[in-house]
């Protein structure tokens, strides 16, 4: 491959995968059912959307995709995406949202050098000093169709804010205001995200974002490679799926680095060795917080079994919310240790993983006959698997 052609291929590979930012509609694969549910709500007056699931499952990407798809249908994707944080209040949230919407639907938003004021008026100047669901509703009433995406709702710590947000949804729905709110957050159910109103449930389309299936991860890989004229061996494709654990970020990251590894050797066919090189790159580029959390989880004076137990947890079968029981850790632990293991061997390790001194790396929830566990940060699970492979611990599930 000529030097110029190789550089061009490398640039196109980097552009074909999107590991570092929310995935847009050009490269977002799968999720047809979830997209249909959100679209159905967005075109119905009085309906709103809650997108919930594990961190890293692609919730923000789905919301961004919907915003792009409906760009021509709505007055505008009113303000793109507004991100919440621990300081967000009901008033600050709506001042942020309305500061992005011009008073005239045809007036573009322009910023001064400070980046906060507008050359023309915005809806924010219509808000009273005390912002209420009523004032929000009256401002939005009869102003055209808006789509407002509010991301990371789970980070709001002020419960009165989520109560008022639920009140706003109910008011917008009751008065048939032609605005759709899309709330996005890490949660296992809508009740854990917005639990203030039973009556608001009828106004909400609930969209759960599970981890991606193998077919959906395969489409991410195949779409990215097709754009650059590359292919991948079946075993290498399966390896990327196993390592990504259904999280699109890791599928993009590993797919990109595997393709770059093949291109570096003048090949357009990705093999299993390229995925091994990709995981080493992915580990080096992992967020420092993930690396620190991993070391905190597995480090204990005089005890080496923590690394093995956490790897077995990462290999355990889970339910749709990522939960597993101690019994489901037995099989992978036995495979790793090359002998029959019982839950009593690692029960105290599971409990320790739920304590602050080990992260906590896991969350624990009571069930009828014990507990179920899940990784507190879903991104930790693929990282643990890659660390296991890097260390030379070969599990049949990953071959």
DOLUMKE-369225 format. One record per residue (C-alpha): residue in one letter; x, y, z; residue number from 1. Coordinates in Angstrom, 1 decimal. Layout:
<residu->A	px->X	py->Y	pz->Z	num->NUM>
...
***
This chain:
<residu->X	px->0.0	py->0.0	pz->0.0	num->1>
<residu->X	px->1.5	py->3.4	pz->-1.0	num->2>
<residu->X	px->2.3	py->5.7	pz->1.9	num->3>
<residu->X	px->-0.3	py->8.3	pz->0.8	num->4>
<residu->X	px->-3.0	py->5.6	pz->0.4	num->5>
<residu->X	px->-2.2	py->4.3	pz->3.9	num->6>
<residu->X	px->-2.5	py->7.7	pz->5.5	num->7>
<residu->X	px->-5.8	py->8.3	pz->3.6	num->8>
<residu->X	px->-7.1	py->4.9	pz->4.9	num->9>
<residu->X	px->-6.1	py->5.7	pz->8.5	num->10>
<residu->X	px->-7.9	py->9.1	pz->8.3	num->11>
<residu->X	px->-11.0	py->7.4	pz->6.9	num->12>
<residu->X	px->-11.0	py->4.7	pz->9.6	num->13>
<residu->X	px->-10.8	py->7.4	pz->12.3	num->14>
<residu->X	px->-13.8	py->9.1	pz->10.7	num->15>
<residu->X	px->-15.9	py->5.9	pz->10.3	num->16>
<residu->X	px->-15.9	py->5.1	pz->14.1	num->17>
<residu->X	px->-17.0	py->7.3	pz->16.9	num->18>
<residu->X	px->-15.7	py->6.1	pz->20.3	num->19>
<residu->X	px->-15.1	py->9.5	pz->21.9	num->20>
<residu->X	px->-18.4	py->11.3	pz->21.3	num->21>
<residu->X	px->-22.1	py->10.5	pz->21.2	num->22>
<residu->X	px->-22.8	py->8.5	pz->18.0	num->23>
<residu->X	px->-24.7	py->10.4	pz->15.3	num->24>
<residu->X	px->-27.1	py->9.1	pz->12.7	num->25>
<residu->X	px->-24.4	py->8.5	pz->10.2	num->26>
<residu->X	px->-22.8	py->5.6	pz->12.1	num->27>
<residu->X	px->-25.5	py->4.7	pz->14.7	num->28>
<residu->X	px->-26.6	py->1.1	pz->14.0	num->29>
<residu->X	px->-29.4	py->-0.9	pz->15.4	num->30>
<residu->X	px->-32.0	py->0.3	pz->18.0	num->31>
<residu->X	px->-34.8	py->0.4	pz->15.4	num->32>
<residu->X	px->-37.4	py->-0.5	pz->18.0	num->33>
<residu->X	px->-36.3	py->2.2	pz->20.4	num->34>
<residu->X	px->-36.1	py->4.8	pz->17.6	num->35>
<residu->X	px->-39.6	py->3.9	pz->16.5	num->36>
<residu->X	px->-40.9	py->4.4	pz->20.0	num->37>
<residu->X	px->-39.3	py->7.8	pz->20.4	num->38>
<residu->X	px->-40.5	py->9.0	pz->17.0	num->39>
<residu->X	px->-44.0	py->7.9	pz->17.8	num->40>
<residu->X	px->-44.0	py->10.0	pz->20.9	num->41>
<residu->X	px->-42.4	py->13.0	pz->19.2	num->42>
<residu->X	px->-45.1	py->13.3	pz->16.6	num->43>
<residu->X	px->-48.0	py->13.1	pz->19.0	num->44>
<residu->X	px->-49.1	py->16.2	pz->20.8	num->45>
<residu->X	px->-49.1	py->15.7	pz->24.6	num->46>
<residu->X	px->-46.6	py->12.8	pz->24.6	num->47>
<residu->X	px->-43.2	py->12.9	pz->26.1	num->48>
<residu->X	px->-40.3	py->10.5	pz->26.4	num->49>
<residu->X	px->-38.1	py->9.0	pz->29.1	num->50>
<residu->X	px->-35.0	py->7.1	pz->27.8	num->51>
<residu->X	px->-33.4	py->5.1	pz->30.6	num->52>
<residu->X	px->-30.8	py->2.4	pz->31.0	num->53>
<residu->X	px->-27.2	py->1.7	pz->32.0	num->54>
<residu->X	px->-24.5	py->4.3	pz->31.5	num->55>
<residu->X	px->-22.8	py->3.8	pz->28.1	num->56>
<residu->X	px->-25.8	py->1.9	pz->26.5	num->57>
<residu->X	px->-26.3	py->4.7	pz->23.9	num->58>
<residu->X	px->-29.1	py->6.8	pz->25.4	num->59>
<residu->X	px->-27.6	py->10.1	pz->24.4	num->60>
<residu->X	px->-26.8	py->8.8	pz->21.0	num->61>
<residu->X	px->-30.4	py->7.8	pz->20.5	num->62>
<residu->X	px->-31.7	py->11.2	pz->21.6	num->63>
<residu->X	px->-29.2	py->13.0	pz->19.2	num->64>
<residu->X	px->-30.2	py->10.7	pz->16.4	num->65>
<residu->X	px->-33.9	py->11.5	pz->16.9	num->66>
<residu->X	px->-33.1	py->15.3	pz->17.0	num->67>
<residu->X	px->-31.4	py->15.0	pz->13.6	num->68>
<residu->X	px->-34.1	py->12.9	pz->12.1	num->69>
<residu->X	px->-36.8	py->15.4	pz->13.2	num->70>
<residu->X	px->-34.8	py->18.6	pz->12.3	num->71>
<residu->X	px->-37.0	py->19.4	pz->9.4	num->72>
<residu->X	px->-40.3	py->18.4	pz->11.1	num->73>
<residu->X	px->-40.0	py->20.6	pz->14.2	num->74>
<residu->X	px->-39.5	py->24.4	pz->14.4	num->75>
<residu->X	px->-36.0	py->23.4	pz->15.4	num->76>
<residu->X	px->-34.5	py->20.8	pz->17.7	num->77>
<residu->X	px->-35.1	py->23.6	pz->20.2	num->78>
<residu->X	px->-31.8	py->23.8	pz->22.0	num->79>
<residu->X	px->-30.0	py->20.6	pz->21.1	num->80>
<residu->X	px->-29.2	py->18.8	pz->24.3	num->81>
<residu->X	px->-29.2	py->20.4	pz->27.8	num->82>
<residu->X	px->-27.0	py->18.5	pz->30.3	num->83>
<residu->X	px->-27.9	py->18.4	pz->34.0	num->84>
<residu->X	px->-25.5	py->18.2	pz->36.9	num->85>
<residu->X	px->-25.6	py->18.2	pz->40.7	num->86>
<residu->X	px->-26.2	py->22.0	pz->40.8	num->87>
<residu->X	px->-29.2	py->21.9	pz->38.4	num->88>
<residu->X	px->-32.4	py->23.4	pz->39.8	num->89>
<residu->X	px->-35.8	py->23.7	pz->38.1	num->90>
<residu->X	px->-35.2	py->27.4	pz->37.5	num->91>
<residu->X	px->-31.6	py->27.0	pz->36.2	num->92>
<residu->X	px->-32.7	py->24.2	pz->33.9	num->93>
<residu->X	px->-35.4	py->26.2	pz->32.2	num->94>
<residu->X	px->-33.3	py->29.4	pz->32.0	num->95>
<residu->X	px->-30.6	py->27.3	pz->30.2	num->96>
<residu->X	px->-33.2	py->25.8	pz->27.8	num->97>
<residu->X	px->-35.0	py->29.0	pz->27.0	num->98>
<residu->X	px->-31.7	py->31.0	pz->26.6	num->99>
<residu->X	px->-31.2	py->28.8	pz->23.5	num->100>
<residu->X	px->-34.5	py->29.6	pz->21.9	num->101>
<residu->X	px->-35.0	py->32.9	pz->20.1	num->102>
<residu->X	px->-38.2	py->34.9	pz->20.6	num->103>
<residu->X	px->-38.7	py->34.7	pz->16.9	num->104>
<residu->X	px->-38.7	py->31.2	pz->15.4	num->105>
<residu->X	px->-36.9	py->32.6	pz->12.4	num->106>
<residu->X	px->-34.2	py->34.4	pz->14.3	num->107>
<residu->X	px->-30.9	py->32.6	pz->14.6	num->108>
<residu->X	px->-29.3	py->32.5	pz->18.0	num->109>
<residu->X	px->-26.2	py->34.7	pz->18.2	num->110>
<residu->X	px->-23.7	py->35.1	pz->21.0	num->111>
<residu->X	px->-21.5	py->37.9	pz->22.1	num->112>
<residu->X	px->-17.9	py->37.3	pz->23.0	num->113>
<residu->X	px->-18.8	py->36.1	pz->26.5	num->114>
<residu->X	px->-21.0	py->33.4	pz->25.0	num->115>
<residu->X	px->-24.0	py->33.9	pz->27.2	num->116>
<residu->X	px->-26.0	py->37.0	pz->26.0	num->117>
<residu->X	px->-27.9	py->37.2	pz->22.7	num->118>
<residu->X	px->-28.0	py->40.0	pz->20.1	num->119>
<residu->X	px->-31.7	py->39.4	pz->20.0	num->120>
<residu->X	px->-34.2	py->38.3	pz->22.7	num->121>
<residu->X	px->-34.7	py->34.7	pz->23.8	num->122>
<residu->X	px->-37.5	py->33.0	pz->25.6	num->123>
<residu->X	px->-35.4	py->33.2	pz->28.8	num->124>
<residu->X	px->-36.3	py->36.9	pz->29.2	num->125>
<residu->X	px->-40.0	py->35.9	pz->29.5	num->126>
<residu->X	px->-39.4	py->33.8	pz->32.6	num->127>
<residu->X	px->-40.5	py->35.3	pz->35.9	num->128>
<residu->X	px->-38.2	py->35.5	pz->38.9	num->129>
<residu->X	px->-39.9	py->32.4	pz->40.3	num->130>
<residu->X	px->-40.0	py->29.8	pz->37.6	num->131>
<residu->X	px->-42.9	py->27.4	pz->37.9	num->132>
<residu->X	px->-44.4	py->24.6	pz->35.7	num->133>
<residu->X	px->-47.2	py->27.0	pz->34.9	num->134>
<residu->X	px->-44.8	py->29.8	pz->33.7	num->135>
<residu->X	px->-42.9	py->27.2	pz->31.5	num->136>
<residu->X	px->-46.1	py->25.9	pz->30.0	num->137>
<residu->X	px->-47.5	py->29.4	pz->29.2	num->138>
<residu->X	px->-44.3	py->30.4	pz->27.4	num->139>
<residu->X	px->-44.3	py->27.3	pz->25.3	num->140>
<residu->X	px->-48.0	py->27.5	pz->24.5	num->141>
<residu->X	px->-48.7	py->28.2	pz->20.8	num->142>
<residu->X	px->-45.1	py->28.8	pz->19.9	num->143>
<residu->X	px->-44.7	py->26.0	pz->17.4	num->144>
<residu->X	px->-43.3	py->22.5	pz->17.7	num->145>
<residu->X	px->-40.3	py->22.1	pz->19.9	num->146>
<residu->X	px->-38.1	py->19.1	pz->20.8	num->147>
<residu->X	px->-36.2	py->19.6	pz->24.1	num->148>
<residu->X	px->-33.7	py->17.0	pz->25.1	num->149>
<residu->X	px->-32.7	py->17.0	pz->28.8	num->150>
<residu->X	px->-29.8	py->14.7	pz->29.4	num->151>
<residu->X	px->-28.3	py->13.2	pz->32.6	num->152>
<residu->X	px->-31.5	py->13.8	pz->34.6	num->153>
<residu->X	px->-30.2	py->11.2	pz->37.1	num->154>
<residu->X	px->-27.5	py->13.7	pz->38.2	num->155>
<residu->X	px->-30.1	py->16.1	pz->39.6	num->156>
<residu->X	px->-29.8	py->15.8	pz->43.4	num->157>
<residu->X	px->-32.6	py->18.3	pz->44.3	num->158>
<residu->X	px->-35.7	py->16.1	pz->44.5	num->159>
<residu->X	px->-38.0	py->19.2	pz->44.3	num->160>
<residu->X	px->-36.5	py->19.8	pz->40.8	num->161>
<residu->X	px->-37.6	py->16.4	pz->39.5	num->162>
<residu->X	px->-41.0	py->16.8	pz->41.2	num->163>
<residu->X	px->-41.4	py->20.1	pz->39.3	num->164>
<residu->X	px->-40.2	py->18.6	pz->36.1	num->165>
<residu->X	px->-42.9	py->15.9	pz->36.4	num->166>
<residu->X	px->-45.4	py->18.6	pz->37.1	num->167>
<residu->X	px->-44.3	py->20.4	pz->33.9	num->168>
<residu->X	px->-44.8	py->17.2	pz->31.9	num->169>
<residu->X	px->-48.3	py->16.8	pz->33.2	num->170>
<residu->X	px->-49.1	py->20.4	pz->32.6	num->171>
<residu->X	px->-47.8	py->20.3	pz->29.0	num->172>
<residu->X	px->-49.7	py->17.1	pz->28.4	num->173>
<residu->X	px->-53.0	py->18.3	pz->30.0	num->174>
<residu->X	px->-52.9	py->21.5	pz->27.9	num->175>
<residu->X	px->-51.8	py->19.7	pz->24.7	num->176>
<residu->X	px->-48.8	py->22.0	pz->24.2	num->177>
<residu->X	px->-47.0	py->21.0	pz->21.0	num->178>
<residu->X	px->-43.6	py->20.5	pz->22.7	num->179>
<residu->X	px->-42.0	py->17.2	pz->23.3	num->180>
<residu->X	px->-39.6	py->16.7	pz->26.3	num->181>
<residu->X	px->-37.1	py->13.9	pz->26.0	num->182>
<residu->X	px->-35.6	py->13.0	pz->29.4	num->183>
<residu->X	px->-32.5	py->10.9	pz->29.4	num->184>
<residu->X	px->-30.9	py->9.3	pz->32.4	num->185>
<residu->X	px->-29.2	py->6.3	pz->34.0	num->186>
<residu->X	px->-31.9	py->4.3	pz->35.8	num->187>
<residu->X	px->-33.4	py->0.8	pz->35.9	num->188>
<residu->X	px->-36.9	py->2.2	pz->35.6	num->189>
<residu->X	px->-38.8	py->5.4	pz->35.2	num->190>
<residu->X	px->-39.8	py->5.2	pz->38.8	num->191>
<residu->X	px->-36.2	py->5.6	pz->39.9	num->192>
<residu->X	px->-35.8	py->8.6	pz->37.5	num->193>
<residu->X	px->-39.1	py->10.4	pz->38.1	num->194>
<residu->X	px->-41.3	py->8.9	pz->40.8	num->195>
<residu->X	px->-43.3	py->12.0	pz->41.8	num->196>
<residu->X	px->-46.4	py->11.5	pz->39.7	num->197>
<residu->X	px->-48.4	py->8.4	pz->39.0	num->198>
<residu->X	px->-50.7	py->10.4	pz->36.8	num->199>
<residu->X	px->-47.7	py->11.6	pz->34.6	num->200>
<residu->X	px->-47.1	py->8.0	pz->33.4	num->201>
<residu->X	px->-49.9	py->8.3	pz->30.8	num->202>
<residu->X	px->-48.0	py->11.2	pz->29.2	num->203>
<residu->X	px->-44.7	py->9.3	pz->29.0	num->204>
<residu->X	px->-43.4	py->6.9	pz->26.5	num->205>
<residu->X	px->-40.9	py->4.8	pz->28.4	num->206>
<residu->X	px->-37.9	py->3.6	pz->26.3	num->207>
<residu->X	px->-35.5	py->1.2	pz->27.9	num->208>
<residu->X	px->-32.0	py->1.1	pz->26.3	num->209>
<residu->X	px->-30.6	py->-2.4	pz->27.0	num->210>
<residu->X	px->-27.1	py->-3.3	pz->25.9	num->211>
<residu->X	px->-26.7	py->-4.0	pz->22.2	num->212>
<residu->X	px->-27.2	py->-7.5	pz->20.9	num->213>
<residu->X	px->-24.5	py->-9.2	pz->18.9	num->214>
<residu->X	px->-26.3	py->-8.5	pz->15.7	num->215>
<residu->X	px->-26.4	py->-4.7	pz->16.6	num->216>
<residu->X	px->-22.7	py->-4.7	pz->17.5	num->217>
<residu->X	px->-21.9	py->-6.5	pz->14.3	num->218>
<residu->X	px->-23.7	py->-3.8	pz->12.3	num->219>
<residu->X	px->-21.6	py->-1.1	pz->14.0	num->220>
<residu->X	px->-18.5	py->-3.0	pz->13.0	num->221>
<residu->X	px->-19.6	py->-3.9	pz->9.5	num->222>
<residu->X	px->-20.9	py->-0.4	pz->8.7	num->223>
<residu->X	px->-17.7	py->1.2	pz->9.9	num->224>
<residu->X	px->-15.5	py->-1.1	pz->7.9	num->225>
<residu->X	px->-17.7	py->-1.0	pz->4.8	num->226>
<residu->X	px->-17.2	py->2.8	pz->4.6	num->227>
<residu->X	px->-13.4	py->2.2	pz->4.3	num->228>
<residu->X	px->-13.4	py->-0.9	pz->2.2	num->229>
<residu->X	px->-12.3	py->-3.3	pz->4.9	num->230>
<residu->X	px->-13.6	py->-6.7	pz->6.1	num->231>
<residu->X	px->-13.2	py->-8.7	pz->9.3	num->232>
<residu->X	px->-12.8	py->-12.4	pz->10.1	num->233>
<residu->X	px->-15.8	py->-13.9	pz->12.0	num->234>
<residu->X	px->-13.7	py->-14.8	pz->15.0	num->235>
<residu->X	px->-12.4	py->-11.3	pz->15.3	num->236>
<residu->X	px->-15.9	py->-9.9	pz->15.0	num->237>
<residu->X	px->-17.0	py->-12.2	pz->17.8	num->238>
<residu->X	px->-14.1	py->-11.1	pz->19.9	num->239>
<residu->X	px->-15.0	py->-7.5	pz->19.6	num->240>
<residu->X	px->-18.6	py->-8.3	pz->20.6	num->241>
<residu->X	px->-17.5	py->-10.2	pz->23.7	num->242>
<residu->X	px->-15.1	py->-7.5	pz->24.7	num->243>
<residu->X	px->-17.6	py->-4.7	pz->24.2	num->244>
<residu->X	px->-20.2	py->-6.4	pz->26.3	num->245>
<residu->X	px->-22.9	py->-4.7	pz->24.3	num->246>
<residu->X	px->-21.7	py->-1.2	pz->24.9	num->247>
<residu->X	px->-21.4	py->0.8	pz->21.7	num->248>
<residu->X	px->-18.5	py->3.0	pz->22.9	num->249>
<residu->X	px->-16.3	py->-0.1	pz->23.2	num->250>
<residu->X	px->-17.5	py->-1.5	pz->19.9	num->251>
<residu->X	px->-16.4	py->1.7	pz->18.1	num->252>
<residu->X	px->-13.2	py->1.9	pz->20.0	num->253>
<residu->X	px->-12.1	py->-1.7	pz->19.4	num->254>
<residu->X	px->-13.4	py->-1.7	pz->15.8	num->255>
<residu->X	px->-11.4	py->1.4	pz->15.1	num->256>
<residu->X	px->-8.1	py->0.2	pz->16.6	num->257>
<residu->X	px->-8.5	py->-3.3	pz->15.1	num->258>
<residu->X	px->-8.9	py->-1.6	pz->11.7	num->259>
<residu->X	px->-5.9	py->0.7	pz->12.3	num->260>
<residu->X	px->-3.8	py->-2.3	pz->13.3	num->261>
<residu->X	px->-4.6	py->-4.1	pz->10.1	num->262>
<residu->X	px->-4.0	py->-1.0	pz->8.0	num->263>
<residu->X	px->-0.6	py->-0.5	pz->9.6	num->264>
<residu->X	px->0.4	py->-3.9	pz->8.1	num->265>
<residu->X	px->-1.1	py->-3.1	pz->4.7	num->266>
<residu->X	px->-4.1	py->-5.4	pz->5.1	num->267>
<residu->X	px->-7.8	py->-4.7	pz->4.6	num->268>
<residu->X	px->-8.8	py->-8.0	pz->6.4	num->269>
<residu->X	px->-8.9	py->-7.8	pz->10.2	num->270>
<residu->X	px->-7.9	py->-10.9	pz->12.0	num->271>
<residu->X	px->-7.9	py->-12.1	pz->15.7	num->272>
<residu->X	px->-4.4	py->-10.7	pz->16.3	num->273>
<residu->X	px->-5.6	py->-7.2	pz->15.3	num->274>
<residu->X	px->-8.2	py->-7.4	pz->18.1	num->275>
<residu->X	px->-5.5	py->-8.2	pz->20.6	num->276>
<residu->X	px->-3.6	py->-5.2	pz->19.5	num->277>
<residu->X	px->-6.8	py->-3.2	pz->19.7	num->278>
<residu->X	px->-7.5	py->-4.2	pz->23.3	num->279>
<residu->X	px->-4.0	py->-3.1	pz->24.3	num->280>
<residu->X	px->-4.7	py->0.3	pz->22.7	num->281>
<residu->X	px->-8.1	py->0.5	pz->24.3	num->282>
<residu->X	px->-6.6	py->-0.2	pz->27.8	num->283>
<residu->X	px->-4.0	py->2.6	pz->27.3	num->284>
<residu->X	px->-6.8	py->5.0	pz->26.2	num->285>
<residu->X	px->-9.2	py->4.1	pz->29.0	num->286>
<residu->X	px->-10.3	py->6.9	pz->31.2	num->287>
<residu->X	px->-8.0	py->7.3	pz->34.2	num->288>
<residu->X	px->-11.1	py->7.0	pz->36.5	num->289>
<residu->X	px->-11.8	py->3.5	pz->35.1	num->290>
<residu->X	px->-8.2	py->2.4	pz->35.7	num->291>
<residu->X	px->-8.1	py->3.9	pz->39.2	num->292>
<residu->X	px->-11.5	py->2.3	pz->40.0	num->293>
<residu->X	px->-10.2	py->-1.1	pz->38.8	num->294>
<residu->X	px->-7.0	py->-0.9	pz->40.9	num->295>
<residu->X	px->-9.0	py->0.1	pz->44.0	num->296>
<residu->X	px->-11.4	py->-2.8	pz->43.5	num->297>
<residu->X	px->-8.8	py->-5.5	pz->43.1	num->298>
<residu->X	px->-6.2	py->-4.3	pz->45.6	num->299>
<residu->X	px->-6.2	py->-5.8	pz->49.1	num->300>
<residu->X	px->-3.1	py->-6.4	pz->51.2	num->301>
<residu->X	px->-2.1	py->-10.1	pz->51.1	num->302>
<residu->X	px->-5.1	py->-11.1	pz->48.9	num->303>
<residu->X	px->-4.7	py->-11.9	pz->45.2	num->304>
<residu->X	px->-8.1	py->-13.5	pz->44.5	num->305>
<residu->X	px->-9.9	py->-10.2	pz->44.0	num->306>
<residu->X	px->-8.7	py->-9.9	pz->40.4	num->307>
<residu->X	px->-9.9	py->-13.4	pz->39.6	num->308>
<residu->X	px->-13.3	py->-12.8	pz->41.3	num->309>
<residu->X	px->-13.9	py->-9.5	pz->39.5	num->310>
<residu->X	px->-13.0	py->-11.1	pz->36.2	num->311>
<residu->X	px->-15.5	py->-14.0	pz->36.9	num->312>
<residu->X	px->-18.1	py->-11.3	pz->37.7	num->313>
<residu->X	px->-17.4	py->-9.7	pz->34.3	num->314>
<residu->X	px->-18.0	py->-13.1	pz->32.6	num->315>
<residu->X	px->-21.1	py->-14.0	pz->34.5	num->316>
<residu->X	px->-24.5	py->-14.2	pz->32.8	num->317>
<residu->X	px->-26.7	py->-11.2	pz->33.6	num->318>
<residu->X	px->-30.3	py->-10.1	pz->33.3	num->319>
<residu->X	px->-31.4	py->-7.2	pz->31.0	num->320>
<residu->X	px->-30.3	py->-4.7	pz->33.7	num->321>
<residu->X	px->-26.8	py->-6.2	pz->34.1	num->322>
<residu->X	px->-27.5	py->-8.0	pz->37.4	num->323>
<residu->X	px->-26.0	py->-11.4	pz->38.3	num->324>
<residu->X	px->-26.2	py->-13.6	pz->41.4	num->325>
<residu->X	px->-23.3	py->-15.3	pz->43.2	num->326>
<residu->X	px->-24.5	py->-18.6	pz->41.7	num->327>
<residu->X	px->-23.9	py->-17.2	pz->38.2	num->328>
<residu->X	px->-20.3	py->-16.4	pz->39.1	num->329>
<residu->X	px->-19.6	py->-20.0	pz->40.0	num->330>
<residu->X	px->-19.2	py->-21.3	pz->36.4	num->331>
<residu->X	px->-16.8	py->-18.6	pz->35.1	num->332>
<residu->X	px->-14.8	py->-18.8	pz->38.4	num->333>
<residu->X	px->-14.4	py->-22.5	pz->38.0	num->334>
<residu->X	px->-13.2	py->-22.1	pz->34.4	num->335>
<residu->X	px->-10.7	py->-19.4	pz->35.5	num->336>
<residu->X	px->-9.4	py->-21.4	pz->38.4	num->337>
<residu->X	px->-9.5	py->-24.7	pz->36.4	num->338>
<residu->X	px->-11.3	py->-26.5	pz->39.3	num->339>
<residu->X	px->-14.7	py->-26.7	pz->40.8	num->340>
<residu->X	px->-15.5	py->-23.6	pz->42.9	num->341>
<residu->X	px->-18.4	py->-22.9	pz->45.2	num->342>
<residu->X	px->-19.9	py->-19.5	pz->46.0	num->343>
<residu->X	px->-18.5	py->-19.7	pz->49.5	num->344>
<residu->X	px->-15.0	py->-19.2	pz->48.0	num->345>
<residu->X	px->-15.7	py->-15.7	pz->46.8	num->346>
<residu->X	px->-18.8	py->-14.6	pz->48.8	num->347>
<residu->X	px->-16.8	py->-12.2	pz->51.0	num->348>
<residu->X	px->-15.1	py->-10.8	pz->47.9	num->349>
<residu->X	px->-18.5	py->-10.0	pz->46.3	num->350>
<residu->X	px->-19.5	py->-8.2	pz->49.5	num->351>
<residu->X	px->-16.2	py->-6.4	pz->49.7	num->352>
<residu->X	px->-16.7	py->-5.1	pz->46.1	num->353>
<residu->X	px->-19.8	py->-3.3	pz->47.4	num->354>
<residu->X	px->-17.9	py->-1.4	pz->50.0	num->355>
<residu->X	px->-16.2	py->2.0	pz->49.6	num->356>
<residu->X	px->-12.7	py->0.6	pz->50.2	num->357>
<residu->X	px->-13.1	py->-1.4	pz->47.0	num->358>
<residu->X	px->-14.8	py->1.3	pz->45.0	num->359>
<residu->X	px->-17.5	py->0.3	pz->45.3	num->360>
<residu->X	px->-17.1	py->-1.7	pz->42.1	num->361>
<residu->X	px->-20.4	py->-3.5	pz->42.4	num->362>
<residu->X	px->-23.9	py->-2.5	pz->43.5	num->363>
<residu->X	px->-25.9	py->-5.0	pz->45.7	num->364>
<residu->X	px->-29.7	py->-5.4	pz->45.7	num->365>
<residu->X	px->-31.6	py->-7.8	pz->48.0	num->366>
<residu->X	px->-33.6	py->-10.6	pz->46.4	num->367>
<residu->X	px->-35.7	py->-13.4	pz->47.9	num->368>
<residu->X	px->-32.8	py->-15.7	pz->48.8	num->369>
<residu->X	px->-29.8	py->-13.4	pz->49.0	num->370>
<residu->X	px->-28.5	py->-10.6	pz->46.8	num->371>
<residu->X	px->-28.0	py->-9.8	pz->43.2	num->372>
<residu->X	px->-25.0	py->-7.7	pz->42.0	num->373>
<residu->X	px->-24.1	py->-5.5	pz->39.0	num->374>
<residu->X	px->-21.2	py->-3.3	pz->38.0	num->375>
<residu->X	px->-21.7	py->0.2	pz->39.4	num->376>
<residu->X	px->-20.2	py->1.6	pz->36.2	num->377>
<residu->X	px->-21.1	py->-0.5	pz->33.2	num->378>
<residu->X	px->-17.9	py->0.6	pz->31.4	num->379>
<residu->X	px->-15.9	py->-1.3	pz->34.1	num->380>
<residu->X	px->-17.0	py->-4.7	pz->32.8	num->381>
<residu->X	px->-15.3	py->-4.5	pz->29.4	num->382>
<residu->X	px->-12.2	py->-3.0	pz->31.0	num->383>
<residu->X	px->-12.0	py->-6.0	pz->33.4	num->384>
<residu->X	px->-12.3	py->-8.4	pz->30.5	num->385>
<residu->X	px->-9.6	py->-6.7	pz->28.6	num->386>
<residu->X	px->-7.3	py->-6.7	pz->31.6	num->387>
<residu->X	px->-7.9	py->-10.4	pz->31.9	num->388>
<residu->X	px->-6.9	py->-11.1	pz->28.3	num->389>
<residu->X	px->-3.9	py->-8.8	pz->28.6	num->390>
<residu->X	px->-2.7	py->-10.8	pz->31.6	num->391>
<residu->X	px->-2.9	py->-14.0	pz->29.6	num->392>
<residu->X	px->-5.9	py->-15.4	pz->31.3	num->393>
<residu->X	px->-7.8	py->-17.2	pz->28.5	num->394>
<residu->X	px->-11.4	py->-17.8	pz->29.1	num->395>
<residu->X	px->-13.4	py->-20.0	pz->26.7	num->396>
<residu->X	px->-16.1	py->-17.4	pz->26.5	num->397>
<residu->X	px->-13.8	py->-15.0	pz->24.8	num->398>
<residu->X	px->-12.3	py->-17.3	pz->22.2	num->399>
***
